[in-house]
C-alpha cells in the first residue's frame, strides 16, 4: 500500500515581517493621503497670490501703467491656467508650483505683438489735423420702450364650456 502524500510544511510569518508589512501599509497610506490633500489645496485654496503673480507676468514687456485682470481660470492639481486681460491685449499665463507644495512660478504662453509704426507715418499722423470732427452721440432715454410684439393689456384665457 502506498502512503498518502504528506502536505507541504507551511511557514508561519514571523512577527518582524508582519510588523514591517503593517508599517509599509501605514507609510503608503500616509503618503497617498498627504498627496491628495496637497492636490486639493492646489485646486480649491485661495488663489490671490497666483492671480497677482499671473498679472505681473502678463504685464512684462508692456508699457508702464499696464493693468491686468484675470478673466478665465482653469485649475488642476499641478497648474493653474489663466486668461489675463491687460491694457495691451489678452495674455494666456500658466502658473505651476515648483513641486507639489513649492512656491508658485508663472510663464506667459503668448505675447502681444508690438504695433509697428514707421517714423514717416508717425510724423505725418502727428502733424495732420483731423479732417472732420468726431460724430457726436446723442443721449439716450433710460425709459424702456414697449415691445411691439406684446399686447398692450394683459389677456385672460377663457375656459371652454363643456
KOLRO-193526 format. One record per residue (C-alpha): residue number from 1; residue in one letter; x, y, z. Coordinates in pm, whole numbers. Example, Ala and Ser with C-alpha at 12.3 -4.5 7.8 and 13.67 -1.06 7.14 Angstrom:
2
{fipa: 1&senu: A&px: 1230&py: -450&pz: 780}
{fipa: 2&senu: S&px: 1367&py: -106&pz: 714}
This chain:
162
{fipa: 1&senu: X&px: 0&py: 0&pz: 0}
{fipa: 2&senu: X&px: 111&py: 348&pz: -77}
{fipa: 3&senu: X&px: 126&py: 606&pz: 191}
{fipa: 4&senu: X&px: -75&py: 927&pz: 137}
{fipa: 5&senu: X&px: 141&py: 1224&pz: 39}
{fipa: 6&senu: X&px: 238&py: 1448&pz: 322}
{fipa: 7&senu: X&px: 126&py: 1812&pz: 298}
{fipa: 8&senu: X&px: 400&py: 2064&pz: 237}
{fipa: 9&senu: X&px: 512&py: 2229&pz: 555}
{fipa: 10&senu: X&px: 369&py: 2577&pz: 596}
{fipa: 11&senu: X&px: 578&py: 2850&pz: 733}
{fipa: 12&senu: X&px: 424&py: 3092&pz: 978}
{fipa: 13&senu: X&px: 510&py: 3452&pz: 903}
{fipa: 14&senu: X&px: 747&py: 3594&pz: 1154}
{fipa: 15&senu: X&px: 637&py: 3881&pz: 1367}
{fipa: 16&senu: X&px: 905&py: 4107&pz: 1219}
{fipa: 17&senu: X&px: 775&py: 4065&pz: 863}
{fipa: 18&senu: X&px: 416&py: 4128&pz: 981}
{fipa: 19&senu: X&px: 524&py: 4446&pz: 1160}
{fipa: 20&senu: X&px: 725&py: 4556&pz: 853}
{fipa: 21&senu: X&px: 424&py: 4496&pz: 626}
{fipa: 22&senu: X&px: 197&py: 4691&pz: 862}
{fipa: 23&senu: X&px: 441&py: 4985&pz: 874}
{fipa: 24&senu: X&px: 476&py: 4983&pz: 494}
{fipa: 25&senu: X&px: 96&py: 4995&pz: 457}
{fipa: 26&senu: X&px: 74&py: 5285&pz: 703}
{fipa: 27&senu: X&px: 352&py: 5474&pz: 522}
{fipa: 28&senu: X&px: 190&py: 5423&pz: 181}
{fipa: 29&senu: X&px: -149&py: 5536&pz: 314}
{fipa: 30&senu: X&px: 2&py: 5846&pz: 478}
{fipa: 31&senu: X&px: 188&py: 5939&pz: 157}
{fipa: 32&senu: X&px: -124&py: 5893&pz: -54}
{fipa: 33&senu: X&px: -341&py: 6100&pz: 181}
{fipa: 34&senu: X&px: -78&py: 6374&pz: 204}
{fipa: 35&senu: X&px: -51&py: 6393&pz: -176}
{fipa: 36&senu: X&px: -431&py: 6403&pz: -211}
{fipa: 37&senu: X&px: -459&py: 6687&pz: 42}
{fipa: 38&senu: X&px: -187&py: 6888&pz: -136}
{fipa: 39&senu: X&px: -367&py: 6840&pz: -469}
{fipa: 40&senu: X&px: -696&py: 6959&pz: -318}
{fipa: 41&senu: X&px: -522&py: 7264&pz: -169}
{fipa: 42&senu: X&px: -370&py: 7347&pz: -511}
{fipa: 43&senu: X&px: -715&py: 7343&pz: -672}
{fipa: 44&senu: X&px: -950&py: 7481&pz: -405}
{fipa: 45&senu: X&px: -738&py: 7711&pz: -186}
{fipa: 46&senu: X&px: -736&py: 8088&pz: -225}
{fipa: 47&senu: X&px: -552&py: 8190&pz: -539}
{fipa: 48&senu: X&px: -495&py: 8562&pz: -472}
{fipa: 49&senu: X&px: -119&py: 8508&pz: -479}
{fipa: 50&senu: X&px: -140&py: 8321&pz: -811}
{fipa: 51&senu: X&px: -369&py: 8586&pz: -967}
{fipa: 52&senu: X&px: -130&py: 8863&pz: -866}
{fipa: 53&senu: X&px: 173&py: 8674&pz: -998}
{fipa: 54&senu: X&px: -10&py: 8599&pz: -1325}
{fipa: 55&senu: X&px: -95&py: 8969&pz: -1362}
{fipa: 56&senu: X&px: 269&py: 9066&pz: -1314}
{fipa: 57&senu: X&px: 377&py: 8804&pz: -1568}
{fipa: 58&senu: X&px: 117&py: 8923&pz: -1821}
{fipa: 59&senu: X&px: 235&py: 9286&pz: -1790}
{fipa: 60&senu: X&px: 601&py: 9203&pz: -1856}
{fipa: 61&senu: X&px: 719&py: 9372&pz: -2175}
{fipa: 62&senu: X&px: 424&py: 9611&pz: -2189}
{fipa: 63&senu: X&px: 433&py: 9988&pz: -2135}
{fipa: 64&senu: X&px: 425&py: 10133&pz: -1785}
{fipa: 65&senu: X&px: 77&py: 10159&pz: -1635}
{fipa: 66&senu: X&px: -26&py: 9813&pz: -1752}
{fipa: 67&senu: X&px: -333&py: 9686&pz: -1571}
{fipa: 68&senu: X&px: -409&py: 9316&pz: -1567}
{fipa: 69&senu: X&px: -729&py: 9136&pz: -1471}
{fipa: 70&senu: X&px: -769&py: 8757&pz: -1481}
{fipa: 71&senu: X&px: -1083&py: 8673&pz: -1678}
{fipa: 72&senu: X&px: -1071&py: 8294&pz: -1704}
{fipa: 73&senu: X&px: -926&py: 8033&pz: -1469}
{fipa: 74&senu: X&px: -860&py: 7665&pz: -1514}
{fipa: 75&senu: X&px: -727&py: 7489&pz: -1206}
{fipa: 76&senu: X&px: -584&py: 7141&pz: -1191}
{fipa: 77&senu: X&px: -370&py: 6991&pz: -913}
{fipa: 78&senu: X&px: -43&py: 7053&pz: -1098}
{fipa: 79&senu: X&px: -104&py: 7400&pz: -1251}
{fipa: 80&senu: X&px: -336&py: 7698&pz: -1295}
{fipa: 81&senu: X&px: -401&py: 7834&pz: -1644}
{fipa: 82&senu: X&px: -531&py: 8190&pz: -1661}
{fipa: 83&senu: X&px: -650&py: 8417&pz: -1936}
{fipa: 84&senu: X&px: -544&py: 8768&pz: -1835}
{fipa: 85&senu: X&px: -684&py: 9081&pz: -1998}
{fipa: 86&senu: X&px: -429&py: 9362&pz: -1999}
{fipa: 87&senu: X&px: -436&py: 9713&pz: -2137}
{fipa: 88&senu: X&px: -240&py: 9584&pz: -2437}
{fipa: 89&senu: X&px: -448&py: 9272&pz: -2506}
{fipa: 90&senu: X&px: -514&py: 8921&pz: -2379}
{fipa: 91&senu: X&px: -231&py: 8704&pz: -2246}
{fipa: 92&senu: X&px: -253&py: 8335&pz: -2154}
{fipa: 93&senu: X&px: -49&py: 8255&pz: -1843}
{fipa: 94&senu: X&px: 29&py: 7917&pz: -1688}
{fipa: 95&senu: X&px: 133&py: 7903&pz: -1322}
{fipa: 96&senu: X&px: 285&py: 7594&pz: -1161}
{fipa: 97&senu: X&px: 425&py: 7507&pz: -823}
{fipa: 98&senu: X&px: 793&py: 7424&pz: -805}
{fipa: 99&senu: X&px: 695&py: 7086&pz: -664}
{fipa: 100&senu: X&px: 354&py: 6983&pz: -537}
{fipa: 101&senu: X&px: 393&py: 7213&pz: -235}
{fipa: 102&senu: X&px: 667&py: 7455&pz: -352}
{fipa: 103&senu: X&px: 645&py: 7821&pz: -448}
{fipa: 104&senu: X&px: 444&py: 7938&pz: -749}
{fipa: 105&senu: X&px: 605&py: 8039&pz: -1078}
{fipa: 106&senu: X&px: 425&py: 8174&pz: -1387}
{fipa: 107&senu: X&px: 510&py: 8197&pz: -1754}
{fipa: 108&senu: X&px: 328&py: 8370&pz: -2039}
{fipa: 109&senu: X&px: 221&py: 8132&pz: -2314}
{fipa: 110&senu: X&px: 179&py: 8407&pz: -2575}
{fipa: 111&senu: X&px: 290&py: 8765&pz: -2626}
{fipa: 112&senu: X&px: 119&py: 9069&pz: -2766}
{fipa: 113&senu: X&px: 291&py: 9171&pz: -3089}
{fipa: 114&senu: X&px: 401&py: 9534&pz: -3088}
{fipa: 115&senu: X&px: 223&py: 9760&pz: -3334}
{fipa: 116&senu: X&px: 478&py: 9858&pz: -3599}
{fipa: 117&senu: X&px: 482&py: 10232&pz: -3659}
{fipa: 118&senu: X&px: 713&py: 10375&pz: -3922}
{fipa: 119&senu: X&px: 877&py: 10707&pz: -3843}
{fipa: 120&senu: X&px: 733&py: 10874&pz: -4159}
{fipa: 121&senu: X&px: 378&py: 10763&pz: -4078}
{fipa: 122&senu: X&px: 417&py: 10871&pz: -3718}
{fipa: 123&senu: X&px: 531&py: 11222&pz: -3813}
{fipa: 124&senu: X&px: 251&py: 11262&pz: -4068}
{fipa: 125&senu: X&px: -20&py: 11148&pz: -3830}
{fipa: 126&senu: X&px: 115&py: 11366&pz: -3551}
{fipa: 127&senu: X&px: 120&py: 11683&pz: -3764}
{fipa: 128&senu: X&px: -203&py: 11628&pz: -3955}
{fipa: 129&senu: X&px: -512&py: 11790&pz: -3815}
{fipa: 130&senu: X&px: -831&py: 11586&pz: -3810}
{fipa: 131&senu: X&px: -1027&py: 11649&pz: -4128}
{fipa: 132&senu: X&px: -1373&py: 11602&pz: -3977}
{fipa: 133&senu: X&px: -1494&py: 11630&pz: -3620}
{fipa: 134&senu: X&px: -1585&py: 11309&pz: -3444}
{fipa: 135&senu: X&px: -1957&py: 11236&pz: -3463}
{fipa: 136&senu: X&px: -2139&py: 11340&pz: -3150}
{fipa: 137&senu: X&px: -2360&py: 11082&pz: -2988}
{fipa: 138&senu: X&px: -2696&py: 11183&pz: -2855}
{fipa: 139&senu: X&px: -2802&py: 11094&pz: -2507}
{fipa: 140&senu: X&px: -3048&py: 10808&pz: -2497}
{fipa: 141&senu: X&px: -3351&py: 10790&pz: -2277}
{fipa: 142&senu: X&px: -3332&py: 10547&pz: -1988}
{fipa: 143&senu: X&px: -3703&py: 10460&pz: -2011}
{fipa: 144&senu: X&px: -3764&py: 10116&pz: -2165}
{fipa: 145&senu: X&px: -3952&py: 10106&pz: -2492}
{fipa: 146&senu: X&px: -4259&py: 9883&pz: -2512}
{fipa: 147&senu: X&px: -4208&py: 9574&pz: -2723}
{fipa: 148&senu: X&px: -4413&py: 9576&pz: -3043}
{fipa: 149&senu: X&px: -4499&py: 9207&pz: -3029}
{fipa: 150&senu: X&px: -4651&py: 9212&pz: -2679}
{fipa: 151&senu: X&px: -5018&py: 9302&pz: -2620}
{fipa: 152&senu: X&px: -5082&py: 9636&pz: -2453}
{fipa: 153&senu: X&px: -5323&py: 9498&pz: -2191}
{fipa: 154&senu: X&px: -5299&py: 9168&pz: -2008}
{fipa: 155&senu: X&px: -5520&py: 8899&pz: -2153}
{fipa: 156&senu: X&px: -5701&py: 8619&pz: -1974}
{fipa: 157&senu: X&px: -5770&py: 8275&pz: -2108}
{fipa: 158&senu: X&px: -6130&py: 8166&pz: -2119}
{fipa: 159&senu: X&px: -6224&py: 7824&pz: -2003}
{fipa: 160&senu: X&px: -6404&py: 7621&pz: -2270}
{fipa: 161&senu: X&px: -6762&py: 7522&pz: -2194}
{fipa: 162&senu: X&px: -6829&py: 7153&pz: -2190}
